[in-house]
Amino acid sequence: MKKALLAATALVGTMNGEMTTVYVGSGSDGIFTLQLNEETGELTDRQHAVKGPGMSFQELNKAGDVIFSTYKSEKKGAVSSYSIKDGKLSELSVQTYDGGGLCHVSLDAEEKVLFGADYGGGKVVSFSVDEGKVGEVASLMQHEGSSINEKRQSKPHAHSMYAGPDNKFAYAPDLGMDEVKFYAFDEKGMLTDKGGFKSIPGSGPRHMKFGKDGSHAYVLNELSLTVTAFARDQESGKLTAKKTESVLPKGGDGEKMSCSEIRVSKDGKFIYTANRDLTEAGRDSLTVFAVADDGSLSRLDTTPAKVWIPRNINLSPSGKWLLVAGQKSHEVTSHRIDEETGKLTFSGHRAEVPTAMCINFGR
């Protein structure tokens, strides 16, 4: 009866608007899928697409027919990949590395290299990729250093890693070191350490994204609840810090709060962040920044996330919706994007997903 009701709900949603598949990484058990109604923001037809341990963060390839995920294999850190066909996920590969587990994975532009960040071990890893299958480890780079927050920054904590817009350099924000590590890489995934770029002491860089033309990078600082805009030299790949802006309004209560994710709109005009309330006091929020022509940021709005612990956010390919993964409220919510102002309005729709931690969209 319940399955029939879900099917009927999905059918009604399809009739009322175009549907987009949503992949939700679960810290509890594997990957779930939902269907997003592009007209209403309704989230329906939850399916448990694949089961597996440690599958908290994923990335899809450009074609949308392969998904890569963090993974745990015999108590070792690993990555996995799955082919997607007719809505079904089938395992393509599992590859381990010398570490405890990854918190983030990403692909280079040519989809020949998969990068991973090991928060607990303070290191980054790269793998070769061939037709969706993850090959052996190409490079494993141990970070060294610490910063001023004795509780959170006594050692390195690599939190994410990304190929730059030119696909020659990779950047790895390290929360423990207050630094964005800088690497060159080749098509086989071999990394060469090029140094790094310091953040404000105690800020705790976590995730980053690049502006539309590649001349700017935006680093989300988990501990200080800020975003730092960096000018990026497109020849050398080097970053120069410009200005840091708070995700909260002036006088906002940031005690026992942190940031989790940052996204840039497709047109490059707006930046979105997710802000977490660690006390369950209902302060979880989403912030919208406007991006000026010179790459600088100005905060436009901060609105409720409608979840507890927004671990991840993502923008739908249509640009109409921002979805939020609520890690501790075990749900996903949808928020309509005003394409002119960039501001968000909660749709009223939510879907239950256990320990929701990462959101991706089908192509």
Secondary structure, 3 states (H helix, E strand, C coil): CHHHHHHHHHHHHHHHCCEEEEEEEECCCCEEEEEEECCCCCEEEEEEEECCCCCCCEEECCCCCEEEEEEEECCEEEEEEEEEECCEEEEEEEEECCCCCCCEEEECCCCCEEEEEECCCCEEEEEEEECCEEEEEEEEEECCCCCCCCCCCCCCCECCCEECCCCCEEEEEECCCCEEEEEEECCCCCEEEEEEEECCCCCCEEEEEECCCCCEEEEEECCCCEEEEEEECCCCCCEEEEEEEECCCCCCCCCCEEEEEEEECCCCCEEEEEEEECCCCCCCEEEEEEECCCCCEEEEEEEECCCCCEEEEEECCCCCEEEEEECCCCEEEEEEECCCCCCEEEEEEEEECCCEEEEEECC
